[in-house]
Amino acid sequence: MEKQEFTITLYTENSIGLIGRISTIFSRRKINIESLNTSPSEVEGIHRFTIVITETEEVLRKLCRQLEKQVDVLKAYYNTNDEVIWQEQALYKVPTDIVAEKAPVERLLRQYGASAVVIRNDYTVFETAGHREEIDKLTEELTKYGLIEFVRGARIAIIKDSAGFHSKLLQFEKKQPSEEIVENEYLDQRDNVFTM
C-alpha cells in the first residue's frame, strides 16, 4: 500500500493528559503528526481532534482502533483529502511601506483573499485561509517583498459525508467493540503457547 495524507478526526471527552496519551500512540509507532488541532465539537462536552499524518491506509486502520481503546476517545475516523473540506489559516507580517508602495503586493494579497488584521506605521499583519499549497505559494511570493514574520495554524476539517456526531452518539451502545489489535506475535497463538 502507498502512503498518502490522511485526516484523522477524534471525538473525545475533555480530559487532562489526553493529548499526551494520544501523541504517545503516534510516537511509539514512529508516525509523525504533521498538524494537530483541538476544539470543542458540535456536541456539548465533546472535543474534536483533527490530526494530519502521511501513512498507509492499513496503518491508519490499526491506529484508529488503538486510539479508540483510550478510555476518553469516543470515536476515531480517518479520511483522505478528497473526503474532507479543509482549511488552514495563516498570518503574515510585512512592512507597511512595501504594501503601500508596491501595487504587485496589493494585487497578490487580493488574489489570495488576504485581509488586514493590524495596520501600523512599521508593519501590517494580514490573514488568509486556504489549502497548504496556496499558503506556501503566498509565503514564497511575500518573501520577495520583505516578509517579516509568518505563522500557519493547524488544519481544520469537516467530513463531507457525515451526519455529524449527534447521530453517532445513539449508535455507540448498539455497536460491538473494535477488533483487538495484536501487538505481540504470540498473542493470537495463546492456546498453543500457554497450554499446560
Salt bridges, closest charged atoms under 4 A:
GLU5 OE2 - ARG132 NH1 3.10
GLU5 OE1 - ARG155 NH2 2.89
GLU42 OE1 - ARG48 NH1 3.83
GLU55 OE2 - LYS3 NZ 3.75
GLU57 OE2 - ARG61 NH2 3.81
GLU58 OE2 - LYS62 NZ 3.64
GLU68 OE2 - LYS75 NZ 3.27
ASP72 OD2 - ARG21 NH2 2.56
GLU88 OE2 - ARG132 NH2 3.52
GLU88 OE1 - ARG152 NE 3.40
GLU106 OE2 - ARG110 NH1 3.25
ASP122 OD2 - ARG120 NH2 3.11
ASP136 OD1 - ARG152 NH1 2.69
GLU140 OE2 - LYS137 NZ 3.89
GLU141 OE2 - LYS137 NZ 3.38
GLU141 OE2 - LYS144 NZ 3.21
GLU149 OE1 - LYS93 NZ 3.15
GLU180 OE1 - LYS69 NZ 3.57
GLU183 OE2 - ARG29 NH2 3.22
